[in-house]
Each structure stands twice: as C-alpha cells, then as structure tokens.
C-alpha cells in the first residue's frame, strides 16, 4: 500500500470451516488465498487436517513451497477424523491450548467462512486483542458477502455503545485475498487507554504457555 509503512508478516493463522460451503466460490477463493500467501512467502498456521476449506488453503500454500503447520487436538487424530495435515503438526491436549498455540506462533489472523468453531476462534482473538493480550492484526475474507451480517451487527453494537469505535477497528475486512493481506500488513494497533494498563504475565511452566492471569 503506497505511502503506508507495513509490518513484515512471516506466518498467518487461518481459521476456516471443515466444510466447503454451498457455493463453489468459497473453495476457489480460499485456494487463491493459499496461493497469495505462498507467492508472498508467508507461512501458514491452521487447525490441521485436510478437510474441505482447511485442505484447500493448506494445499495451496504447500504447493508454493511454504511451511504449513497444523495445530490439532489429539482427540481429532483418533480414527483419522480430519485427515493428514499437509505439513508439520503439533498435537495439543485441549481446544484452548490449540488457540493459545496458534496465537503465540502467528503474526496475524484471517477468518474464512465457517461455523461455530471458526467464529469462536475469531471472537477469541478479537477479545484478546481488546484486552491487550496481543496486538496482532485480525481480518475476515468476506467471500460473497458471507460476513456482511456479522459486520453489520458489530456496527450496530457500536451504535448501541456496547463496542467502542476503537475496539471496532480491531477487525479488518476485505473481499479479496490480496487486499486483505495488504490491510493486515498496514494495520496499526491502537489499544484502549484503560485496557492497555492491564498486565499479563507469561507462565513460568515448562510448557511456556501464556498465563492469562490478570494483575491489577
């Protein structure tokens, strides 16, 4: 983006559904996102396996010889429930540990069309950014207007004063992969003055996972 300083994003975590969706456009655009990441030399962190959209984006990134890392709960590996991960794999015990690991290893986050799991991951990252737990850019790839209603709801929540204007800016949206990656690279985090005073200390455990213990 001309005239705008950009951050160097080495790894992007992609949240997406294990289904393909109703329209073939979902598959095509998601595969193109993987190609865009690969061509821009950006590695992929995702939920592991090769089901539908998850398989599309991971396969496209791998075909461009970029690293693919799947973070997958051990329960999902029983009976090959989600298929083989296209790349390296880290097995974790819980869904919460999965999301923490994704956050720690990624430079930015993209949510694609998906169901409750995808929305949970997206909302958790937005909430953690608002609480100043991380300052990494978060975006949705709005394929065929999939996220229109959600984005309108956020704007409504701002109007009703449940979400601040500053917090609303945490979430980026775009309709094409290239535009979204450009916006993620140009993103500048603006913490809420009050919430920026929160101190989150890292865990001293051997796992070195994030300890979300609030110190006032």
BAKOLPA-44474 format. One record per residue (C-alpha): residue number from 1; residue in three letters; x, y, z. Coordinates in Angstrom, 3 decimals, decimal comma. Layout:
BAKOLPA-44474
{num: NUM&residuo: Ala&x: X&y: Y&z: Z} $
...
***
This chain:
BAKOLPA-44474
{num: 1&residuo: Unk&x: 0,000&y: 0,000&z: 0,000} $
{num: 2&residuo: Unk&x: 1,700&y: 3,120&z: -1,264} $
{num: 3&residuo: Unk&x: 2,645&y: 5,699&z: 1,344} $
{num: 4&residuo: Unk&x: 1,881&y: 3,377&z: 4,255} $
{num: 5&residuo: Unk&x: 4,540&y: 1,605&z: 6,308} $
{num: 6&residuo: Unk&x: 3,906&y: -2,118&z: 6,502} $
{num: 7&residuo: Unk&x: 4,782&y: -4,798&z: 9,023} $
{num: 8&residuo: Unk&x: 6,606&y: -7,941&z: 7,984} $
{num: 9&residuo: Unk&x: 4,229&y: -10,857&z: 8,356} $
{num: 10&residuo: Unk&x: 6,007&y: -14,215&z: 8,243} $
{num: 11&residuo: Unk&x: 3,186&y: -16,507&z: 9,376} $
{num: 12&residuo: Unk&x: -0,573&y: -16,102&z: 9,154} $
{num: 13&residuo: Unk&x: -3,023&y: -18,239&z: 11,089} $
{num: 14&residuo: Unk&x: -6,130&y: -19,083&z: 9,088} $
{num: 15&residuo: Unk&x: -9,402&y: -20,053&z: 10,777} $
{num: 16&residuo: Unk&x: -11,895&y: -21,776&z: 8,496} $
{num: 17&residuo: Unk&x: -14,566&y: -24,398&z: 8,270} $
{num: 18&residuo: Unk&x: -14,157&y: -28,131&z: 7,813} $
{num: 19&residuo: Unk&x: -16,980&y: -27,861&z: 5,244} $
{num: 20&residuo: Unk&x: -16,857&y: -26,470&z: 1,716} $
{num: 21&residuo: Unk&x: -19,973&y: -24,336&z: 1,860} $
{num: 22&residuo: Unk&x: -22,838&y: -24,093&z: -0,588} $
{num: 23&residuo: Unk&x: -21,113&y: -22,083&z: -3,325} $
{num: 24&residuo: Unk&x: -18,055&y: -23,284&z: -5,244} $
{num: 25&residuo: Unk&x: -16,741&y: -19,723&z: -4,938} $
{num: 26&residuo: Unk&x: -15,773&y: -20,454&z: -1,332} $
{num: 27&residuo: Unk&x: -13,383&y: -23,209&z: -2,422} $
{num: 28&residuo: Unk&x: -11,947&y: -21,184&z: -5,303} $
{num: 29&residuo: Unk&x: -11,294&y: -18,045&z: -3,257} $
{num: 30&residuo: Unk&x: -9,827&y: -19,989&z: -0,329} $
{num: 31&residuo: Unk&x: -7,462&y: -21,839&z: -2,641} $
{num: 32&residuo: Unk&x: -6,469&y: -18,493&z: -4,148} $
{num: 33&residuo: Unk&x: -5,755&y: -17,167&z: -0,639} $
{num: 34&residuo: Unk&x: -3,321&y: -20,035&z: -0,175} $
{num: 35&residuo: Unk&x: -1,666&y: -19,110&z: -3,465} $
{num: 36&residuo: Unk&x: -1,391&y: -15,479&z: -2,388} $
{num: 37&residuo: Unk&x: 0,243&y: -16,470&z: 0,896} $
{num: 38&residuo: Unk&x: 2,643&y: -18,752&z: -0,926} $
{num: 39&residuo: Unk&x: 3,627&y: -16,161&z: -3,515} $
{num: 40&residuo: Unk&x: 4,202&y: -13,591&z: -0,769} $
{num: 41&residuo: Unk&x: 6,411&y: -16,077&z: 1,093} $
{num: 42&residuo: Unk&x: 4,076&y: -16,228&z: 4,087} $
{num: 43&residuo: Unk&x: 3,867&y: -19,490&z: 6,029} $
{num: 44&residuo: Unk&x: 0,575&y: -20,956&z: 7,231} $
{num: 45&residuo: Unk&x: -0,611&y: -21,894&z: 10,702} $
{num: 46&residuo: Unk&x: -4,028&y: -23,585&z: 10,787} $
{num: 47&residuo: Unk&x: -6,133&y: -26,154&z: 12,585} $
{num: 48&residuo: Unk&x: -4,606&y: -29,207&z: 10,894} $
{num: 49&residuo: Unk&x: -6,036&y: -31,949&z: 8,714} $
{num: 50&residuo: Unk&x: -7,194&y: -31,688&z: 5,117} $
{num: 51&residuo: Unk&x: -10,975&y: -31,406&z: 5,258} $
{num: 52&residuo: Unk&x: -12,632&y: -29,100&z: 2,710} $
{num: 53&residuo: Unk&x: -11,612&y: -25,431&z: 3,142} $
{num: 54&residuo: Unk&x: -8,824&y: -26,347&z: 5,573} $
{num: 55&residuo: Unk&x: -7,413&y: -28,703&z: 2,988} $
{num: 56&residuo: Unk&x: -7,770&y: -26,112&z: 0,210} $
{num: 57&residuo: Unk&x: -5,740&y: -23,384&z: 1,890} $
{num: 58&residuo: Unk&x: -3,051&y: -25,726&z: 3,261} $
{num: 59&residuo: Unk&x: -2,572&y: -27,500&z: -0,067} $
{num: 60&residuo: Unk&x: -2,221&y: -24,219&z: -1,969} $
{num: 61&residuo: Unk&x: 0,371&y: -22,869&z: 0,484} $
{num: 62&residuo: Unk&x: 2,354&y: -26,117&z: 0,403} $
{num: 63&residuo: Unk&x: 2,362&y: -26,138&z: -3,419} $
{num: 64&residuo: Unk&x: 4,273&y: -22,846&z: -3,279} $
{num: 65&residuo: Unk&x: 6,869&y: -24,478&z: -1,007} $
{num: 66&residuo: Unk&x: 5,960&y: -22,511&z: 2,107} $
{num: 67&residuo: Unk&x: 5,776&y: -24,062&z: 5,549} $
{num: 68&residuo: Unk&x: 2,430&y: -25,407&z: 6,743} $
{num: 69&residuo: Unk&x: 1,885&y: -26,051&z: 10,453} $
{num: 70&residuo: Unk&x: -1,251&y: -27,704&z: 11,772} $
{num: 71&residuo: Unk&x: -2,217&y: -27,288&z: 15,435} $
{num: 72&residuo: Unk&x: -4,544&y: -30,152&z: 16,226} $
{num: 73&residuo: Unk&x: -6,109&y: -31,583&z: 19,397} $
{num: 74&residuo: Unk&x: -5,153&y: -35,210&z: 19,957} $
{num: 75&residuo: Unk&x: -8,843&y: -36,161&z: 20,043} $
{num: 76&residuo: Unk&x: -9,149&y: -35,207&z: 16,368} $
{num: 77&residuo: Unk&x: -6,403&y: -37,632&z: 15,345} $
{num: 78&residuo: Unk&x: -8,327&y: -40,686&z: 16,504} $
{num: 79&residuo: Unk&x: -9,547&y: -42,762&z: 13,542} $
{num: 80&residuo: Unk&x: -8,034&y: -40,164&z: 11,192} $
{num: 81&residuo: Unk&x: -11,065&y: -37,919&z: 11,778} $
{num: 82&residuo: Unk&x: -9,755&y: -34,867&z: 9,894} $
{num: 83&residuo: Unk&x: -7,228&y: -36,455&z: 7,551} $
{num: 84&residuo: Unk&x: -3,479&y: -35,951&z: 7,360} $
{num: 85&residuo: Unk&x: -2,062&y: -32,481&z: 7,919} $
{num: 86&residuo: Unk&x: -0,381&y: -31,007&z: 4,862} $
{num: 87&residuo: Unk&x: 2,941&y: -30,223&z: 6,535} $
{num: 88&residuo: Unk&x: 4,188&y: -30,335&z: 10,106} $
{num: 89&residuo: Unk&x: 1,845&y: -30,948&z: 13,007} $
{num: 90&residuo: Unk&x: 1,708&y: -30,062&z: 16,695} $
{num: 91&residuo: Unk&x: -0,666&y: -32,109&z: 18,820} $
{num: 92&residuo: Unk&x: -2,237&y: -30,439&z: 21,848} $
{num: 93&residuo: Unk&x: -4,486&y: -31,673&z: 24,641} $
{num: 94&residuo: Unk&x: -7,350&y: -29,148&z: 24,507} $
{num: 95&residuo: Unk&x: -9,065&y: -26,655&z: 22,214} $
{num: 96&residuo: Unk&x: -7,917&y: -23,823&z: 24,475} $
{num: 97&residuo: Unk&x: -4,297&y: -24,935&z: 24,195} $
{num: 98&residuo: Unk&x: -4,753&y: -25,120&z: 20,437} $
{num: 99&residuo: Unk&x: -5,868&y: -21,499&z: 20,227} $
{num: 100&residuo: Unk&x: -3,113&y: -20,291&z: 22,556} $
{num: 101&residuo: Unk&x: -0,508&y: -22,066&z: 20,447} $
{num: 102&residuo: Unk&x: -1,935&y: -20,540&z: 17,267} $
{num: 103&residuo: Unk&x: -1,788&y: -17,085&z: 18,823} $
{num: 104&residuo: Unk&x: 1,791&y: -17,484&z: 20,006} $
{num: 105&residuo: Unk&x: 3,131&y: -18,799&z: 16,693} $
{num: 106&residuo: Unk&x: 1,345&y: -16,419&z: 14,302} $
{num: 107&residuo: Unk&x: 1,917&y: -12,838&z: 13,186} $
{num: 108&residuo: Unk&x: -1,677&y: -12,231&z: 12,027} $
{num: 109&residuo: Unk&x: -5,047&y: -13,978&z: 11,730} $
{num: 110&residuo: Unk&x: -7,533&y: -14,483&z: 8,910} $
{num: 111&residuo: Unk&x: -11,017&y: -15,915&z: 9,374} $
{num: 112&residuo: Unk&x: -12,690&y: -17,514&z: 6,365} $
{num: 113&residuo: Unk&x: -16,302&y: -18,649&z: 6,078} $
{num: 114&residuo: Unk&x: -17,056&y: -21,315&z: 8,659} $
{num: 115&residuo: Unk&x: -19,309&y: -22,354&z: 11,500} $
{num: 116&residuo: Unk&x: -19,343&y: -22,036&z: 15,263} $
{num: 117&residuo: Unk&x: -15,734&y: -23,157&z: 15,695} $
{num: 118&residuo: Unk&x: -14,439&y: -20,573&z: 13,240} $
{num: 119&residuo: Unk&x: -16,496&y: -17,835&z: 14,857} $
{num: 120&residuo: Unk&x: -15,291&y: -18,842&z: 18,317} $
{num: 121&residuo: Unk&x: -11,671&y: -18,567&z: 17,180} $
{num: 122&residuo: Unk&x: -12,306&y: -15,200&z: 15,544} $
{num: 123&residuo: Unk&x: -14,125&y: -13,779&z: 18,572} $
{num: 124&residuo: Unk&x: -11,477&y: -15,039&z: 20,965} $
{num: 125&residuo: Unk&x: -8,696&y: -13,311&z: 19,009} $
{num: 126&residuo: Unk&x: -10,685&y: -10,070&z: 18,861} $
{num: 127&residuo: Unk&x: -11,410&y: -10,221&z: 22,594} $
{num: 128&residuo: Unk&x: -7,768&y: -10,915&z: 23,451} $
{num: 129&residuo: Unk&x: -6,665&y: -8,002&z: 21,282} $
{num: 130&residuo: Unk&x: -9,162&y: -5,720&z: 23,023} $
{num: 131&residuo: Unk&x: -7,746&y: -6,846&z: 26,385} $
{num: 132&residuo: Unk&x: -4,222&y: -6,106&z: 25,150} $
{num: 133&residuo: Unk&x: -3,166&y: -9,751&z: 25,390} $
{num: 134&residuo: Unk&x: -1,824&y: -9,481&z: 21,844} $
{num: 135&residuo: Unk&x: -1,530&y: -6,709&z: 19,240} $
{num: 136&residuo: Unk&x: -1,626&y: -8,773&z: 16,058} $
{num: 137&residuo: Unk&x: -3,883&y: -7,878&z: 13,103} $
{num: 138&residuo: Unk&x: -7,120&y: -9,809&z: 12,569} $
{num: 139&residuo: Unk&x: -9,140&y: -9,913&z: 9,375} $
{num: 140&residuo: Unk&x: -12,043&y: -11,660&z: 7,667} $
{num: 141&residuo: Unk&x: -12,082&y: -12,577&z: 3,993} $
{num: 142&residuo: Unk&x: -15,638&y: -11,626&z: 3,113} $
{num: 143&residuo: Unk&x: -16,348&y: -14,075&z: 0,283} $
{num: 144&residuo: Unk&x: -19,694&y: -13,475&z: -1,433} $
{num: 145&residuo: Unk&x: -20,779&y: -11,236&z: 1,449} $
{num: 146&residuo: Unk&x: -20,611&y: -14,132&z: 3,913} $
{num: 147&residuo: Unk&x: -19,669&y: -11,840&z: 6,816} $
{num: 148&residuo: Unk&x: -21,937&y: -8,907&z: 5,869} $
{num: 149&residuo: Unk&x: -24,472&y: -9,590&z: 8,622} $
{num: 150&residuo: Unk&x: -21,759&y: -10,073&z: 11,244} $
{num: 151&residuo: Unk&x: -20,016&y: -6,831&z: 10,288} $
{num: 152&residuo: Unk&x: -23,355&y: -5,008&z: 10,373} $
{num: 153&residuo: Unk&x: -24,014&y: -6,425&z: 13,839} $
{num: 154&residuo: Unk&x: -20,660&y: -5,091&z: 15,066} $
{num: 155&residuo: Unk&x: -21,556&y: -1,661&z: 13,701} $
{num: 156&residuo: Unk&x: -24,934&y: -1,903&z: 15,433} $
{num: 157&residuo: Unk&x: -23,187&y: -2,797&z: 18,706} $
{num: 158&residuo: Unk&x: -21,022&y: 0,318&z: 18,284} $
{num: 159&residuo: Unk&x: -24,124&y: 2,430&z: 17,698} $
{num: 160&residuo: Unk&x: -25,690&y: 0,963&z: 20,846} $
{num: 161&residuo: Unk&x: -22,446&y: 1,685&z: 22,758} $
{num: 162&residuo: Unk&x: -21,588&y: -1,925&z: 23,625} $
{num: 163&residuo: Unk&x: -18,458&y: -1,816&z: 21,443} $
{num: 164&residuo: Unk&x: -16,233&y: 1,253&z: 21,242} $
{num: 165&residuo: Unk&x: -15,145&y: 2,773&z: 17,942} $
{num: 166&residuo: Unk&x: -11,547&y: 1,937&z: 18,844} $
{num: 167&residuo: Unk&x: -12,395&y: -1,713&z: 19,546} $
{num: 168&residuo: Unk&x: -14,368&y: -1,949&z: 16,288} $
{num: 169&residuo: Unk&x: -11,208&y: -1,089&z: 14,364} $
{num: 170&residuo: Unk&x: -9,553&y: -4,270&z: 15,638} $
{num: 171&residuo: Unk&x: -11,308&y: -6,311&z: 12,947} $
{num: 172&residuo: Unk&x: -10,321&y: -5,760&z: 9,319} $
{num: 173&residuo: Unk&x: -12,359&y: -6,973&z: 6,364} $
{num: 174&residuo: Unk&x: -11,775&y: -7,279&z: 2,632} $
{num: 175&residuo: Unk&x: -13,318&y: -9,098&z: -0,313} $
{num: 176&residuo: Unk&x: -10,086&y: -10,273&z: -1,958} $
{num: 177&residuo: Unk&x: -7,060&y: -12,083&z: -0,583} $
{num: 178&residuo: Unk&x: -4,535&y: -9,532&z: -1,817} $
{num: 179&residuo: Unk&x: -6,464&y: -6,610&z: -0,346} $
{num: 180&residuo: Unk&x: -6,822&y: -8,365&z: 2,997} $
{num: 181&residuo: Unk&x: -3,123&y: -9,216&z: 3,299} $
{num: 182&residuo: Unk&x: -2,258&y: -5,615&z: 2,372} $
{num: 183&residuo: Unk&x: -4,561&y: -4,356&z: 5,120} $
{num: 184&residuo: Unk&x: -3,102&y: -6,768&z: 7,673} $
{num: 185&residuo: Unk&x: 0,402&y: -5,564&z: 6,850} $
{num: 186&residuo: Unk&x: -0,632&y: -1,921&z: 7,189} $
{num: 187&residuo: Unk&x: -2,558&y: -2,421&z: 10,444} $
{num: 188&residuo: Unk&x: -1,527&y: -0,367&z: 13,451} $
{num: 189&residuo: Unk&x: -2,827&y: -1,484&z: 16,836} $
{num: 190&residuo: Unk&x: -4,414&y: 1,240&z: 18,979} $
{num: 191&residuo: Unk&x: -5,056&y: -0,132&z: 22,482} $
{num: 192&residuo: Unk&x: -7,794&y: 1,262&z: 24,656} $
{num: 193&residuo: Unk&x: -6,082&y: 3,616&z: 27,159} $
{num: 194&residuo: Unk&x: -7,741&y: 1,916&z: 30,135} $
{num: 195&residuo: Unk&x: -7,276&y: -1,675&z: 28,973} $
{num: 196&residuo: Unk&x: -3,680&y: -1,010&z: 27,924} $
{num: 197&residuo: Unk&x: -2,840&y: -0,782&z: 31,627} $
{num: 198&residuo: Unk&x: -3,625&y: -4,461&z: 32,116} $
{num: 199&residuo: Unk&x: -0,539&y: -6,589&z: 32,726} $
{num: 200&residuo: Unk&x: -0,492&y: -10,175&z: 31,526} $
{num: 201&residuo: Unk&x: 2,421&y: -12,218&z: 32,806} $
{num: 202&residuo: Unk&x: 3,876&y: -15,201&z: 30,912} $
{num: 203&residuo: Unk&x: 3,660&y: -18,585&z: 32,583} $
{num: 204&residuo: Unk&x: 6,689&y: -19,964&z: 34,350} $
{num: 205&residuo: Unk&x: 5,685&y: -23,510&z: 33,484} $
{num: 206&residuo: Unk&x: 7,885&y: -25,719&z: 31,355} $
{num: 207&residuo: Unk&x: 5,342&y: -25,560&z: 28,543} $
{num: 208&residuo: Unk&x: 5,859&y: -21,799&z: 28,347} $
{num: 209&residuo: Unk&x: 2,201&y: -21,235&z: 27,525} $
{num: 210&residuo: Unk&x: 0,513&y: -17,913&z: 28,109} $
{num: 211&residuo: Unk&x: -0,853&y: -17,481&z: 31,620} $
{num: 212&residuo: Unk&x: -3,947&y: -15,300&z: 31,362} $
{num: 213&residuo: Unk&x: -3,772&y: -14,186&z: 34,987} $
{num: 214&residuo: Unk&x: -4,815&y: -10,574&z: 35,427} $
{num: 215&residuo: Unk&x: -2,701&y: -8,343&z: 37,648} $
{num: 216&residuo: Unk&x: -4,336&y: -5,021&z: 38,570} $
***
